[in-house]
Amino acid sequence: MLSFLLYGSFIVSDVFLFRGWIDATFGPTPDLGYYQERAQAILDGLILYKDIDVESPPLINYLFVPPQLFGGEAWMFEIWFSLFPLFTGLLMYTILRKWNEHEAFLAACLAIICPYALIDATWGIQDEPIVAFFYLLPIFVFLAGRIKTSALVGTIAAWVKLLQALIFPNLLISMKSNKDRIFSVLIGIIFSLCIIGPFVLASGESITDLFQYYFLGGDASGNTSGGMSLINLLVKGGFEISGTMGLTITIIALFISYCLAYYWKLDIWRSAMLTTVIFLSIYPMIRLGYFIIPFTFFTIWAVKNRWIIVRLIAMYAFLFAGQGIETDEVGALFNNSWLIAFVLVLIGLLIMLDTARICLKSKCLFDDVER
């Protein structure tokens, strides 16, 4: 009911009140056309990467088919995207309630009302709620005790969005035996070949755009950074930062996060949280919607500490303002808009990192005795 009332209200207000104003003020939602085009191409029997240019992993495009099948209107995509925060909350409560049912329920409710997810699923019409769900899915499966299955789910999730591959090492670190680790790596390799292999055979060299984009070789316009990342804002300010440098910094930061998770013997929730916040602070291509993920991680501490909620509100305010000024339409209104956006985003990221620091040191439901 919470999800229905909240997301339903935003969808109805968008359709009947705000869509015209949003399109006139900020321009039509840029990604909706891509979702519709790729979903329709699949329905028409076209081959991704060969018959249509695609820079995203294959499976995410098939997740655009259901709303397109029902007409492909903007509001259909809003309804579809709004289901995934609900799925995240339901799964979160179902898995975590064995530690503490009351706190699991409250955390799931917070995950559903996450402002990043609410805006992206409705007015923004962005697929980040789907990305966040699949990012967290293998962690929930792991917490449910399905260790080997989590590796399979993690592999599938990585081909929904390569971002999900970040936490595969966290799964391996949290496993108790080398036998499970070896088996999981084999699962990852075999199922990755089964998923991407047919597209490689069908499209040939065209699929290299996918890997070039995610490994910062540049998009169709040659950009090696994007969005509200600190590196992209520095590039907008005239600093020269190559894709190779950005990739190198990201790899080093990720390696440090995995080493810390192993050295500190973190559980899978804390381990994945640490890797995620470090990655989002460094990677040269990020969007506001990606912060659904750390927000969800923080919820299990927020239900015990209201100051965490205050921090989450402040983090959202600074990041939202930073992304808004980063856009060309709003940035044109300010002198040195890149610098203003840089400061705002930096403050938001520092709040996120400090919140993660507090959470790593504080107890949560995982420290309760499992019933």
C-alpha positions in Angstrom: 0.0 0.0 0.0 2.9 2.4 0.8 4.4 1.7 -2.7 1.0 2.0 -4.4 0.1 5.3 -2.8 3.5 6.9 -3.1 4.5 5.9 -6.6 0.9 5.9 -7.9 0.5 9.5 -6.7 3.7 10.6 -8.5 2.7 8.8 -11.7 -0.8 10.3 -11.7 0.6 13.8 -11.0 3.1 13.4 -13.8 0.5 12.3 -16.4 -2.1 14.9 -15.5 -0.2 17.9 -14.1 3.6 18.0 -14.5 4.7 16.2 -17.7 4.1 19.2 -19.9 6.0 21.5 -17.6 8.9 19.0 -17.1 9.3 18.6 -20.9 9.1 22.4 -21.5 11.5 23.2 -18.7 14.1 20.4 -18.9 13.3 18.8 -22.2 11.8 15.4 -22.9 13.2 12.5 -20.9 16.3 11.6 -23.0 16.4 7.9 -22.3 12.8 7.0 -22.8 13.3 6.9 -26.6 16.2 4.5 -26.2 14.1 2.1 -24.0 11.2 2.2 -26.6 13.5 1.7 -29.6 15.4 -1.2 -28.1 12.4 -3.0 -26.8 10.6 -2.6 -30.1 13.7 -3.9 -31.9 13.5 -7.0 -29.8 9.8 -7.4 -30.5 10.5 -7.0 -34.2 13.1 -9.8 -34.1 16.1 -7.6 -34.6 19.5 -8.6 -33.1 21.0 -6.3 -30.5 24.5 -4.8 -31.3 24.2 -6.0 -35.0 20.9 -4.4 -36.2 20.7 -1.7 -33.6 23.4 0.3 -31.8 23.5 -0.6 -28.1 26.0 0.3 -25.4 24.3 -1.5 -22.5 24.5 -5.2 -21.6 21.9 -7.3 -23.4 19.6 -8.4 -20.6 18.5 -4.9 -19.5 17.1 -4.3 -22.9 14.8 -7.3 -22.5 13.5 -5.8 -19.3 12.1 -2.9 -21.4 9.9 -5.3 -23.4 6.9 -5.6 -20.9 5.9 -1.9 -20.9 6.6 -1.7 -24.7 4.4 -4.7 -25.2 1.5 -2.8 -23.5 1.9 0.2 -25.7 5.2 1.8 -24.7 3.7 5.0 -23.4 5.8 6.9 -20.9 3.3 6.1 -18.1 3.6 2.4 -18.8 7.4 2.6 -18.3 6.8 4.6 -15.1 4.5 1.9 -13.7 7.1 -0.8 -14.7 10.0 1.0 -13.2 8.0 1.7 -10.0 7.6 -2.0 -9.4 11.3 -2.6 -8.7 11.6 -0.5 -5.5 8.6 -2.5 -4.3 10.4 -5.8 -5.3 13.5 -4.5 -3.4 11.5 -3.7 -0.3 9.5 -7.0 -0.3 12.7 -9.1 -0.8 14.5 -7.1 1.8 11.9 -7.8 4.4 11.5 -11.4 3.4 15.2 -12.1 3.8 16.2 -9.9 6.7 13.3 -10.6 9.0 14.9 -13.7 10.4 17.4 -11.4 12.2 14.9 -8.8 13.4 11.5 -8.6 11.9 10.6 -5.1 13.1 13.8 -3.5 11.9 13.6 -5.4 8.6 10.1 -4.1 8.0 11.1 -0.5 8.8 14.2 -0.8 6.6 12.2 -2.2 3.7 9.8 0.7 4.0 12.7 3.2 3.9 14.0 1.4 0.8 10.7 1.8 -0.9 10.4 5.6 -0.2 14.0 6.2 -1.3 13.8 9.6 -3.1 16.3 8.6 -5.7 14.1 5.6 -6.7 10.9 7.6 -6.4 12.0 10.4 -8.8 13.8 8.1 -11.3 11.0 5.6 -11.6 8.3 8.3 -12.1 9.0 11.8 -13.2 12.6 10.9 -14.4 11.6 7.7 -16.3 15.0 6.1 -15.7 15.9 2.5 -15.3 18.0 2.9 -12.2 15.4 1.2 -9.9 15.9 -1.9 -12.1 19.6 -1.6 -11.8 19.5 -1.2 -8.0 17.2 -4.3 -7.6 19.5 -6.5 -9.6 22.6 -5.1 -7.9 21.2 -6.0 -4.5 19.6 -9.3 -5.6 22.7 -11.6 -5.3 23.4 -10.1 -1.8 19.9 -11.0 -0.6 20.3 -14.5 -2.1 23.6 -14.9 -0.3 22.0 -13.8 3.0 19.3 -16.3 2.4 22.0 -19.0 2.6 22.0 -19.8 -1.1 25.7 -19.3 -1.5 26.2 -21.0 -4.9 23.0 -19.6 -6.2 24.1 -16.1 -5.4 27.0 -16.6 -7.8 24.6 -17.6 -10.6 22.3 -14.7 -9.8 25.2 -12.3 -9.6 26.4 -13.5 -13.0 23.0 -12.9 -14.6 22.7 -9.5 -12.8 26.1 -8.5 -14.3 24.6 -8.9 -17.8 21.7 -6.7 -16.8 24.1 -4.0 -16.0 27.9 -4.5 -15.7 27.8 -2.4 -12.6 26.6 -5.5 -10.7 29.9 -7.3 -11.4 31.5 -5.0 -8.8 30.2 -7.1 -5.9 31.1 -10.5 -7.3 34.4 -10.3 -5.5 32.6 -9.4 -2.3 30.6 -12.6 -2.7 33.8 -14.6 -3.1 35.4 -12.9 -0.1 32.4 -13.7 2.1 32.3 -17.4 1.2 33.7 -19.8 3.8 35.6 -22.3 1.6 37.8 -22.2 -1.5 35.6 -24.9 -2.9 32.7 -22.6 -3.0 34.8 -19.8 -4.4 36.2 -22.0 -7.3 32.7 -23.3 -8.1 31.3 -19.8 -8.1 34.0 -18.5 -10.5 33.3 -21.4 -12.8 29.6 -20.5 -12.7 30.4 -16.9 -13.5 32.5 -17.9 -16.5 30.2 -20.6 -17.9 27.0 -18.6 -17.6 28.6 -15.4 -18.9 29.7 -17.3 -22.0 26.1 -18.6 -22.4 24.6 -15.2 -22.1 27.0 -13.0 -24.1 28.3 -15.7 -26.5 25.3 -15.7 -28.8 25.4 -12.0 -29.2 29.1 -12.1 -30.0 28.5 -14.7 -32.6 25.6 -12.8 -34.1 27.0 -9.3 -34.0 30.8 -9.8 -34.3 32.9 -6.6 -33.7 29.8 -4.5 -33.1 29.5 -5.7 -29.5 32.9 -4.1 -28.7 31.0 -0.8 -28.1 29.6 -2.3 -24.9 33.0 -3.0 -23.4 34.5 0.1 -24.7 31.9 2.2 -23.0 32.0 0.6 -19.6 35.8 0.4 -19.5 35.9 4.2 -20.3 37.1 3.9 -23.9 34.4 6.5 -24.7 30.8 6.5 -25.9 29.6 7.3 -29.4 30.6 10.9 -28.9 34.1 10.0 -27.6 33.3 11.0 -24.0 35.2 9.0 -21.4 33.4 10.6 -18.4 29.8 11.6 -17.8 27.1 12.6 -15.4 27.7 14.1 -12.0 31.0 12.4 -11.3 33.8 14.5 -9.9 36.1 13.5 -12.8 33.5 14.6 -15.3 33.0 17.9 -13.6 36.7 18.5 -13.6 36.8 17.7 -17.3 34.0 20.3 -17.8 36.2 22.7 -16.0 39.0 22.2 -18.5 41.1 19.6 -16.8 42.4 16.8 -19.0 41.7 13.4 -17.5 41.8 10.5 -19.9 39.7 7.4 -19.8 42.7 5.3 -19.0 43.5 7.4 -16.0 39.9 7.2 -14.8 39.9 3.5 -15.3 43.2 3.1 -13.4 42.0 5.1 -10.5 38.7 3.1 -10.3 40.5 -0.3 -10.4 42.9 0.8 -7.6 40.1 2.1 -5.5 38.1 -1.2 -6.0 41.1 -3.3 -5.1 41.6 -1.4 -1.9 37.9 -1.9 -1.0 38.2 -5.6 -1.5 41.4 -5.8 0.6 39.8 -3.9 3.4 36.7 -6.1 3.3 38.9 -9.2 3.5 41.2 -7.7 6.2 38.3 -6.4 8.3 36.3 -9.7 7.8 33.2 -7.8 6.9 29.9 -9.6 6.3 28.5 -9.5 2.8 26.2 -6.4 3.5 29.0 -4.3 4.9 31.5 -5.5 2.4 29.3 -4.7 -0.6 28.4 -1.3 1.0 32.0 -0.4 1.3 32.8 -1.3 -2.3 29.8 0.6 -3.6 30.4 3.9 -1.8 34.1 3.9 -2.8 33.1 3.1 -6.5 30.5 5.8 -6.6 33.0 8.3 -5.2 35.6 7.6 -7.9 34.0 6.2 -11.1 34.0 8.8 -13.9 30.4 8.0 -15.1 27.7 8.1 -12.5 24.1 9.3 -12.2 22.0 10.4 -9.2 19.9 7.2 -9.5 22.9 5.0 -8.7 22.7 6.3 -5.1 19.6 4.2 -4.6 22.1 1.4 -3.8 24.0 3.0 -0.9 20.7 4.5 0.4 19.3 1.0 0.7 22.5 -0.3 2.4 22.2 2.5 5.0 18.5 1.9 5.8 19.3 -0.9 8.3 21.2 1.5 10.4 18.8 4.4 9.8 16.0 2.5 11.6 18.1 2.5 14.7 19.7 6.0 14.4 17.6 8.9 13.3 20.8 10.9 12.6 21.5 8.5 9.8 18.2 9.6 8.3 19.2 13.3 8.6 22.5 12.4 6.8 20.6 10.6 4.0 18.4 13.7 3.5 21.4 16.0 3.4 23.3 13.7 1.1 20.3 13.7 -1.3 19.9 17.5 -1.2 23.5 18.2 -2.1 23.7 15.5 -4.8 20.4 16.5 -6.3 21.5 20.2 -6.5 24.9 19.2 -7.9 23.4 17.1 -10.6 20.9 19.8 -11.4 23.6 22.4 -11.9 25.7 20.0 -13.9 23.0 19.8 -16.6 23.5 22.1 -19.6 20.1 23.7 -19.2 20.6 24.8 -15.6 24.4 25.2 -15.8 24.0 27.9 -18.4 22.4 30.1 -15.8 25.6 30.1 -13.6 29.1 31.3 -14.1 31.6 28.5 -13.5 28.6 26.1 -13.0 31.0 23.1 -13.1 32.8 24.4 -9.9 29.5 24.9 -8.1 28.3 21.5 -9.1 31.7 20.0 -8.1 31.5 21.5 -4.6 27.9 20.3 -4.1 28.6 16.8 -5.3 31.8 16.6 -3.3 29.9 17.5 -0.1 27.3 14.9 -0.9 29.9 12.2 -1.5 31.7 13.1 1.8 28.5 12.8 3.7 28.0 9.3 2.1 31.5 8.2 2.9 31.2 9.4 6.5 27.9 7.7 6.8 29.5 4.5 5.6 32.2 5.0 8.2 29.7 5.3 11.0 27.7 2.3 9.8 30.8 0.1 9.6 31.5 0.9 13.3 27.9 0.6 14.4 25.7 -2.5 15.2 22.8 -3.4 13.0 20.3 -6.3 12.8 23.0 -8.6 11.4 24.7 -8.4 14.8 21.5 -9.8 16.5 21.3 -13.5 17.1 19.7 -15.1 14.1 16.4 -16.8 15.0 
